[in-house]
C-alpha cells in the first residue's frame, strides 16, 4: 500500500448535501492551509457540522469535490478519513464509557483485527503524547470516571495517536470551564506551530477572534464570506451570520420588584458521587427580577437547579414556590405551582429525542385543555395548531411539526423548550445554561424572551457559566463556590469580569 502524504492543503469545491426536505449544504467552497486555524461560523442549522461530516466520511456529498494537496479524493468512511490523516472531535464525544482511555484509543487499530491489541504499547505512547501536549489523563482509567474536559483530551489524544494532520473540532468549548478553554487554545496553537491544519467550529465570537487566522461564515447552507481575523469584529461576524444587525446586549429597563416568588432556605443535597453538592444554600427571587448564579462548573449549580425543579432529593432545608412548601415535590407538582424549568442538559432532561417537535411541545400538558378533553381524548388538531404557532413565534427552523426533535439543531431545540416552558406563563422560571451551544441569533432571541418575562413579572433564576450573559441580564448576581453562596453583587454593571472570576475562585465576598 502506498504511503499517504502529509496533508498540506484542503480545498472543498461546490459541496452539496441534501436530506429529505432540507438542503443542508448548497455549493460550499472552503480552503485551509498548513499551520492555519480556520474558524467556521454560522447559526444552528447553517450546515457547518454537515460539511465537516462529509470531510470526515460520515456523509457523502451529493455534489462538488474534496481536494487534499490539490488532488481530488473520495472519503467513503471515517476509517478512510483517519487513514488519510483527518481527525474529528465531535460535539458529543464518541467514547465507550465502560472502557479505559487506552482501550478507547486502541479501538479500530489494525492490530485489534489480527494478533490482538498491545495495550502496553498504546498506554506508553499515550503517556508520551500526554506529556508532549500537556494533556494530562490517566490511560488506565475508565471513561465514565472522567470529567467532560478530560474526555475531550482523550478525543484529541486519540486523533493525534492515529496521525491526524487535519483536525476538525465541532463546538469544542461548549461544555468546558474557562480554565479548560485556555488549555485547549494552548494545545491548538501548538498544533498550528507544528504545521497541522485546524478547522474550529464555534458559536463563541470572542474565542474565534482570539484563536483563528481566518474565518468562514455559513448562512442558509451557503458560504457568505471568508475574512481574515484581523479585519473582523464581533459585530461584523454576527451580521454575516444572521444577515442583519444584531443587538449584542439587550436593553434592560427598570422593573419594580414585587413579592418573593422563590425562596430556598439552608438547602443541602448530594451530588451524583454521593458527596455534599449543596451545603446550606439560601436565596430569594422576587417577581420582576433576574437573579444570576455565577460559578465555575461543578460548584453546585446543577444540583441547585435540580433540587428546586423537583429532580433531586433535598436532604435538608426548604424550597418555597409562591409561598407554598414544595420541598421534594415532583416536577409535575412544581409545574402546577407555577414553576417552569429550562434544564442544562436539553437532550437528556429537556426533550425525548425520538418524539416529534409537536409531541415534545406538549410533553407536560398533553393531558390538560386545550390538548385534551376530560383528560381522556387527545385533541391532535389543537396540538398541531399550538405547535405551528410556536414555530412561527419563536422562529424554530424545522421541516414540519412531525419531524423528530433529534433532527433539529441545538439552538432550535432550545427555542422549542423555551416556547414550551413560557407557554404556561409561569411565575417562577429556572433557566440553566439557556444559551449553551446556541448561535448568536438564538442567543439574542433567548435574552429578549427572558427580559420580556422579567417585564411580565416572572421571577427568574438564571444559572450560566457565561459571565457576559450573567452581567447583561441579572439584577443581582450570587456567586457559588464548593456548594455554597460565597458572594452577592447588587450593582451588576459596577462589577468587573475579573472581580466575578476572583469570587468564583473562592476569593471572598463582594
C-alpha positions as CSV (number, residue, x, y, z in Angstrom):
1,X,0.0,0.0,0.0
2,X,1.3,3.4,-1.0
3,X,2.3,5.9,1.8
4,X,-0.3,8.6,2.3
5,X,1.4,12.0,2.0
6,X,1.1,14.5,4.9
7,X,-1.8,16.9,4.4
8,X,-0.5,20.4,3.4
9,X,-3.8,21.9,2.0
10,X,-7.5,21.3,1.9
11,X,-10.0,22.6,-0.7
12,X,-13.7,22.0,-0.8
13,X,-15.3,22.9,-4.1
14,X,-19.1,23.4,-4.6
15,X,-20.1,20.9,-1.9
16,X,-23.8,20.0,-1.9
17,X,-25.7,17.8,0.6
18,X,-29.4,17.2,0.6
19,X,-31.6,15.5,3.2
20,X,-35.3,14.9,2.9
21,X,-36.9,18.4,2.9
22,X,-33.6,20.1,3.6
23,X,-30.7,21.5,1.5
24,X,-28.0,21.3,4.2
25,X,-25.1,22.5,2.0
26,X,-25.6,24.5,-1.2
27,X,-22.4,24.7,-3.2
28,X,-20.0,25.4,-0.4
29,X,-16.3,26.3,-1.1
30,X,-13.6,26.3,1.6
31,X,-9.8,26.3,1.6
32,X,-7.4,25.7,4.5
33,X,-3.6,25.7,4.5
34,X,-1.0,24.0,6.7
35,X,-0.3,25.8,10.0
36,X,-3.7,27.6,9.8
37,X,-6.5,27.7,12.4
38,X,-9.6,28.3,10.3
39,X,-12.9,29.1,12.1
40,X,-16.2,28.0,10.8
41,X,-19.1,30.2,12.0
42,X,-22.8,30.1,11.3
43,X,-26.2,29.8,13.0
44,X,-27.5,26.5,14.2
45,X,-28.6,24.6,11.1
46,X,-26.4,26.6,8.7
47,X,-24.6,23.5,7.5
48,X,-21.3,23.6,9.4
49,X,-21.3,20.2,11.1
50,X,-22.8,18.6,7.9
51,X,-19.9,20.0,5.8
52,X,-17.3,18.6,8.2
53,X,-19.0,15.2,8.5
54,X,-18.6,14.9,4.7
55,X,-14.9,15.7,5.1
56,X,-14.7,13.0,7.8
57,X,-16.5,10.4,5.7
58,X,-19.7,10.2,7.8
59,X,-21.8,11.6,5.0
60,X,-21.2,11.5,1.2
61,X,-21.6,14.7,-0.8
62,X,-24.4,14.9,-3.5
63,X,-22.2,17.3,-5.5
64,X,-18.8,19.0,-5.5
65,X,-15.4,17.6,-4.7
66,X,-12.8,17.4,-1.9
67,X,-9.2,18.0,-2.7
68,X,-6.2,17.2,-0.4
69,X,-2.9,18.6,-1.5
70,X,-4.6,19.6,-4.8
71,X,-5.7,16.1,-5.6
72,X,-9.4,15.1,-5.7
73,X,-10.2,12.4,-3.1
74,X,-13.2,10.2,-2.2
75,X,-13.6,9.6,1.5
76,X,-16.1,6.8,1.9
77,X,-15.8,6.3,5.7
78,X,-14.3,7.8,8.9
79,X,-11.8,4.9,8.8
80,X,-10.6,6.2,5.4
81,X,-10.5,9.8,6.7
82,X,-8.3,8.7,9.6
83,X,-6.0,6.8,7.2
84,X,-5.6,10.0,5.2
85,X,-4.7,12.0,8.3
86,X,-8.1,13.6,9.1
87,X,-9.3,13.6,12.7
88,X,-12.6,14.9,14.1
89,X,-13.5,15.8,17.7
90,X,-17.3,15.7,17.7
91,X,-19.6,17.9,19.8
92,X,-20.9,14.8,21.5
93,X,-17.9,12.6,22.3
94,X,-17.6,9.2,20.5
95,X,-16.2,7.2,23.5
96,X,-17.2,4.0,25.1
97,X,-17.8,4.8,28.8
98,X,-17.1,1.4,30.2
99,X,-13.6,1.1,28.5
100,X,-10.4,2.7,29.7
101,X,-8.7,5.6,27.9
102,X,-6.2,3.2,26.4
103,X,-8.9,0.8,25.2
104,X,-10.8,3.6,23.6
105,X,-7.8,4.8,21.7
106,X,-7.0,1.2,20.6
107,X,-10.4,0.7,19.1
108,X,-10.1,0.4,15.3
109,X,-6.3,-0.1,15.3
110,X,-5.2,-2.7,12.7
111,X,-3.7,-4.9,15.4
112,X,-7.1,-5.4,17.0
113,X,-8.2,-7.4,14.0
114,X,-5.3,-9.8,13.9
115,X,-3.0,-10.5,16.8
116,X,-4.8,-8.6,19.4
117,X,-4.2,-5.1,20.9
118,X,-0.9,-4.4,22.5
119,X,-2.4,-2.2,25.3
120,X,1.0,-1.7,26.9
121,X,2.4,0.0,23.8
122,X,-0.8,2.1,23.5
123,X,-0.5,3.2,27.1
124,X,3.2,4.0,26.7
125,X,2.6,6.1,23.6
126,X,-0.4,7.9,25.2
127,X,1.7,8.8,28.2
128,X,4.3,10.3,25.8
129,X,1.7,12.3,23.9
130,X,0.1,13.4,27.1
131,X,3.3,14.9,28.3
132,X,4.2,16.4,24.9
133,X,1.0,18.3,24.6
134,X,0.3,18.8,28.3
135,X,-3.0,16.9,28.1
136,X,-2.9,15.2,31.4
137,X,-5.0,12.0,31.5
138,X,-4.5,8.5,33.0
139,X,-4.6,5.9,30.2
140,X,-5.8,3.2,32.6
141,X,-8.9,5.0,34.0
142,X,-12.4,4.2,32.6
143,X,-14.0,7.0,30.5
144,X,-17.1,7.2,32.8
145,X,-14.9,8.4,35.7
146,X,-13.6,11.4,33.7
147,X,-14.9,15.0,33.6
148,X,-16.1,16.4,30.3
149,X,-12.9,18.3,29.8
150,X,-10.8,15.1,30.4
151,X,-12.9,13.2,27.9
152,X,-12.2,15.9,25.3
153,X,-8.5,15.4,26.0
154,X,-8.9,11.7,25.3
155,X,-10.6,12.5,21.9
156,X,-7.7,14.9,21.0
157,X,-5.1,12.4,22.1
158,X,-6.8,9.6,20.1
159,X,-6.8,11.8,16.9
160,X,-3.1,12.6,17.3
161,X,-2.2,9.0,18.2
162,X,-3.8,8.0,14.8
163,X,-1.7,10.6,13.0
164,X,-4.1,13.4,12.3
165,X,-2.6,16.2,10.2
166,X,-6.0,17.9,9.8
167,X,-8.0,18.3,13.0
168,X,-11.7,19.2,13.0
169,X,-13.2,20.4,16.3
170,X,-17.0,20.8,16.4
171,X,-18.1,23.2,19.2
172,X,-15.1,22.1,21.4
173,X,-15.6,24.7,24.1
174,X,-19.4,24.4,24.6
175,X,-19.1,22.4,27.8
176,X,-15.7,23.4,29.1
177,X,-14.8,25.6,32.0
178,X,-12.8,28.8,31.3
179,X,-9.6,27.2,32.5
180,X,-10.2,24.2,30.2
181,X,-10.8,26.5,27.3
182,X,-7.4,28.2,27.9
183,X,-5.7,24.8,28.0
184,X,-7.4,23.8,24.7
185,X,-6.4,27.0,23.0
186,X,-2.8,26.4,24.1
187,X,-2.8,22.9,22.6
188,X,-4.4,24.1,19.3
189,X,-1.7,26.8,19.0
190,X,0.9,24.1,19.5
191,X,-0.7,22.0,16.7
192,X,-0.6,25.1,14.4
193,X,3.1,25.6,15.1
194,X,3.7,22.0,14.1
195,X,2.1,22.7,10.7
196,X,-1.2,21.0,11.2
197,X,-4.5,22.2,9.7
198,X,-7.2,23.0,12.2
199,X,-10.9,23.7,11.5
200,X,-12.6,25.1,14.5
201,X,-16.5,25.2,14.6
202,X,-17.8,27.6,17.3
203,X,-20.6,30.0,18.2
204,X,-18.4,32.0,20.6
205,X,-17.2,35.1,18.7
206,X,-14.6,36.1,21.2
207,X,-12.9,32.7,21.1
208,X,-12.9,32.8,17.3
209,X,-11.3,36.2,17.2
210,X,-8.7,35.2,19.8
211,X,-7.7,31.9,18.2
212,X,-8.2,31.8,14.4
213,X,-6.3,33.1,11.4
214,X,-9.2,33.2,9.0
215,X,-13.0,32.9,9.4
216,X,-15.6,31.5,7.0
217,X,-19.2,32.1,7.7
218,X,-22.1,29.9,6.5
219,X,-25.7,31.2,6.3
220,X,-28.7,29.3,5.0
221,X,-26.5,26.4,3.8
222,X,-24.1,28.7,1.8
223,X,-20.8,30.3,2.4
224,X,-21.4,34.0,2.6
225,X,-17.8,35.1,3.0
226,X,-14.3,34.4,4.4
227,X,-12.3,37.1,6.2
228,X,-9.0,37.3,8.0
229,X,-9.4,37.5,11.7
230,X,-7.5,40.8,11.8
231,X,-10.3,42.5,9.8
232,X,-13.2,41.1,11.7
233,X,-15.1,42.3,14.8
234,X,-17.9,40.7,16.9
235,X,-20.5,42.9,15.3
236,X,-19.3,42.3,11.7
237,X,-19.2,38.5,12.2
238,X,-22.6,38.5,13.9
239,X,-24.2,40.4,11.0
240,X,-22.6,38.0,8.5
241,X,-24.0,35.0,10.4
242,X,-27.6,36.3,10.5
243,X,-27.8,38.7,7.6
244,X,-29.0,41.6,9.7
245,X,-27.7,43.9,12.5
246,X,-27.5,42.1,15.9
247,X,-28.2,43.6,19.3
248,X,-25.2,42.2,21.3
249,X,-26.6,43.4,24.6
250,X,-30.4,43.8,25.1
251,X,-31.6,47.0,26.9
252,X,-32.7,46.2,30.5
253,X,-35.5,48.5,31.6
254,X,-36.4,49.3,35.2
255,X,-38.9,46.9,36.7
256,X,-40.5,47.3,40.1
257,X,-39.5,44.3,42.2
258,X,-42.6,42.5,43.6
259,X,-43.2,39.8,46.1
260,X,-40.9,36.9,46.7
261,X,-41.8,34.0,44.4
262,X,-39.0,31.6,45.0
263,X,-37.3,31.0,48.4
264,X,-34.6,28.5,49.1
265,X,-33.6,28.1,52.8
266,X,-30.5,26.3,54.1
267,X,-30.8,23.6,51.4
268,X,-28.4,20.6,51.4
269,X,-28.3,17.9,48.7
270,X,-25.9,15.2,47.5
271,X,-24.2,15.2,44.1
272,X,-24.0,12.2,41.7
273,X,-21.0,10.9,43.6
274,X,-22.8,10.9,46.9
275,X,-20.8,13.9,48.3
276,X,-22.4,17.1,49.6
277,X,-23.2,19.1,46.4
278,X,-25.1,21.9,48.2
279,X,-24.3,22.9,51.7
280,X,-26.8,25.3,53.4
281,X,-27.7,27.4,50.3
282,X,-30.3,30.1,50.8
283,X,-31.6,32.6,48.2
284,X,-34.8,34.5,47.3
285,X,-36.0,35.6,43.9
286,X,-38.7,38.2,43.6
287,X,-41.3,38.9,40.9
288,X,-39.8,41.0,38.1
289,X,-36.3,40.1,39.0
290,X,-33.5,38.1,37.3
291,X,-31.0,36.6,39.9
292,X,-27.9,35.3,38.2
293,X,-25.9,32.4,39.6
294,X,-22.2,32.6,38.6
295,X,-19.7,29.9,39.3
296,X,-17.2,27.5,37.7
297,X,-18.9,24.3,36.5
298,X,-19.2,21.7,39.2
299,X,-19.7,24.0,42.2
300,X,-23.3,23.1,42.9
301,X,-25.2,25.0,40.2
302,X,-26.5,21.8,38.6
303,X,-27.6,20.4,41.9
304,X,-29.3,23.7,42.9
305,X,-31.4,23.7,39.7
306,X,-32.5,20.1,40.0
307,X,-33.3,20.5,43.7
308,X,-35.6,23.4,43.0
309,X,-37.2,21.7,40.0
310,X,-38.0,18.6,42.0
311,X,-35.5,16.4,40.2
312,X,-33.0,15.9,43.1
313,X,-33.8,14.9,46.7
314,X,-33.4,17.6,49.2
315,X,-31.8,16.3,52.4
316,X,-32.0,19.5,54.4
317,X,-33.7,22.8,54.2
318,X,-36.8,24.1,52.4
319,X,-37.9,25.1,48.9
320,X,-40.9,27.5,48.7
321,X,-42.7,28.5,45.4
322,X,-45.3,31.2,45.6
323,X,-45.4,30.8,49.4
324,X,-46.2,27.1,49.0
325,X,-44.0,24.5,50.7
326,X,-42.7,22.5,47.7
327,X,-39.6,20.7,49.1
328,X,-39.2,17.3,47.3
329,X,-42.4,17.6,45.3
330,X,-42.2,16.0,41.9
331,X,-41.7,18.1,38.7
332,X,-45.4,17.8,37.8
333,X,-46.4,19.4,41.1
334,X,-43.8,22.1,40.6
335,X,-45.3,22.9,37.2
336,X,-48.8,23.2,38.7
337,X,-47.4,25.5,41.4
338,X,-46.2,27.9,38.7
339,X,-42.6,26.9,38.1
340,X,-41.0,26.4,34.7
341,X,-37.6,24.8,34.1
342,X,-35.2,25.1,31.2
343,X,-32.7,22.3,32.0
344,X,-29.0,22.4,31.5
345,X,-28.9,19.1,29.6
346,X,-31.5,19.7,26.9
347,X,-31.1,16.3,25.1
348,X,-31.5,14.2,28.3
349,X,-33.7,16.3,30.5
350,X,-35.5,18.7,28.2
351,X,-36.8,16.6,25.3
352,X,-37.5,13.0,24.2
353,X,-35.2,12.6,21.2
354,X,-37.4,10.2,19.2
355,X,-40.6,12.2,19.7
356,X,-41.7,14.8,17.2
357,X,-41.5,18.5,17.5
358,X,-45.2,18.6,18.3
359,X,-45.1,15.8,20.9
360,X,-42.2,17.5,22.7
361,X,-44.1,20.8,22.8
362,X,-46.9,19.2,24.9
363,X,-44.9,16.7,27.0
364,X,-46.1,18.2,30.2
365,X,-49.5,19.4,29.1
366,X,-51.0,16.8,26.8
367,X,-53.4,15.7,29.5
368,X,-54.8,19.2,30.0
369,X,-57.0,21.6,28.0
370,X,-56.8,22.6,25.2
371,X,-54.8,19.5,24.2
372,X,-57.1,17.0,26.0
373,X,-60.8,16.8,26.7
374,X,-61.8,15.5,30.1
375,X,-58.3,14.1,30.4
376,X,-59.3,11.2,28.1
377,X,-59.2,12.3,24.5
378,X,-56.2,14.0,23.0
379,X,-57.0,16.8,20.5
380,X,-54.3,16.3,17.9
381,X,-55.6,19.3,15.9
382,X,-55.1,21.6,18.9
383,X,-51.6,20.2,19.4
384,X,-50.6,20.8,15.8
385,X,-52.1,24.3,15.8
386,X,-50.2,25.2,19.0
387,X,-47.0,23.8,17.6
388,X,-47.3,25.7,14.3
389,X,-47.9,28.9,16.4
390,X,-44.8,28.2,18.5
391,X,-42.7,27.6,15.3
392,X,-43.8,31.0,13.9
393,X,-43.4,33.0,17.2
394,X,-40.1,31.5,18.2
395,X,-38.6,31.2,14.7
396,X,-38.0,27.4,15.1
397,X,-36.4,26.0,12.0
398,X,-37.9,22.6,11.3
399,X,-39.3,20.9,8.1
400,X,-42.7,20.4,9.9
401,X,-44.3,19.6,13.2
402,X,-43.8,15.8,12.7
403,X,-40.0,16.0,12.4
404,X,-38.2,14.0,15.2
405,X,-36.7,16.5,17.6
406,X,-33.3,14.9,17.3
407,X,-33.1,16.1,13.7
408,X,-33.2,19.7,14.8
409,X,-30.1,21.8,15.6
410,X,-29.3,22.6,19.2
411,X,-30.5,26.2,19.0
412,X,-33.8,25.2,17.6
413,X,-34.3,22.5,20.2
414,X,-33.5,25.2,22.9
415,X,-36.1,27.5,21.3
416,X,-38.7,24.8,21.4
417,X,-38.0,24.1,25.1
418,X,-38.3,27.9,25.8
419,X,-41.6,28.0,23.9
420,X,-43.0,25.1,25.9
421,X,-42.0,26.4,29.3
422,X,-43.1,30.0,28.7
423,X,-46.5,28.9,27.2
424,X,-47.8,28.2,30.7
425,X,-47.0,31.8,31.7
426,X,-45.0,30.7,34.8
427,X,-44.5,32.9,37.9
428,X,-41.0,31.3,38.5
429,X,-38.5,30.3,35.8
430,X,-35.3,28.3,36.4
431,X,-33.1,28.9,33.3
432,X,-30.0,26.7,33.5
433,X,-27.4,27.4,30.8
434,X,-30.2,28.7,28.5
435,X,-27.8,29.7,25.6
436,X,-25.1,27.0,25.9
437,X,-24.1,25.8,22.4
438,X,-26.5,28.0,20.5
439,X,-25.7,30.6,17.9
440,X,-25.6,34.4,18.2
441,X,-29.1,34.9,16.6
442,X,-30.7,32.4,19.1
443,X,-28.8,34.0,22.0
444,X,-30.2,37.4,21.0
445,X,-33.7,35.9,20.9
446,X,-33.5,34.0,24.2
447,X,-32.1,37.0,26.0
448,X,-35.0,39.1,24.6
449,X,-37.5,36.5,25.8
450,X,-36.0,36.3,29.3
451,X,-36.1,40.1,29.7
452,X,-39.8,40.2,28.5
453,X,-40.6,37.6,31.1
454,X,-38.9,39.8,33.7
455,X,-41.1,42.7,32.5
456,X,-44.2,40.5,32.8
457,X,-43.3,39.9,36.5
458,X,-41.8,36.4,36.4
459,X,-39.1,35.6,39.0
460,X,-36.2,34.2,37.1
461,X,-33.2,32.3,38.4
462,X,-30.5,32.4,35.7
463,X,-27.7,29.8,36.0
464,X,-24.9,30.4,33.5
465,X,-21.2,29.9,33.1
466,X,-21.1,32.8,30.6
467,X,-20.2,35.8,32.7
468,X,-21.1,38.3,30.0
469,X,-24.6,36.8,29.9
470,X,-24.9,36.9,33.7
471,X,-23.8,40.5,33.8
472,X,-26.1,41.6,30.8
473,X,-29.3,40.0,32.2
474,X,-29.1,39.9,36.0
475,X,-30.5,42.4,38.6
476,X,-28.5,40.7,41.3
477,X,-25.6,38.1,41.0
478,X,-25.0,35.3,43.5
479,X,-21.6,33.6,43.3
480,X,-21.3,29.8,44.1
481,X,-18.2,28.1,45.2
482,X,-18.0,24.5,46.5
483,X,-21.7,24.2,47.0
484,X,-22.2,27.5,48.9
485,X,-23.1,31.1,48.1
486,X,-19.9,33.0,48.7
487,X,-20.8,36.4,47.4
488,X,-23.6,38.7,46.2
489,X,-23.4,41.6,43.8
490,X,-26.3,44.2,43.7
491,X,-24.9,46.6,41.2
492,X,-24.2,44.3,38.3
493,X,-22.8,46.9,35.9
494,X,-20.3,48.1,38.6
495,X,-18.6,44.7,39.0
496,X,-15.9,43.6,36.5
497,X,-15.5,40.2,35.0
498,X,-12.2,39.9,36.8
499,X,-13.9,40.6,40.2
500,X,-16.5,38.0,39.5
501,X,-13.8,35.5,38.4
502,X,-12.0,36.0,41.7
503,X,-15.1,35.4,43.7
504,X,-15.8,32.3,41.6
505,X,-12.4,31.0,42.7
506,X,-13.4,31.4,46.4
507,X,-11.5,34.7,46.9
508,X,-14.1,36.2,49.2
509,X,-17.4,38.2,49.2
510,X,-18.0,41.4,47.2
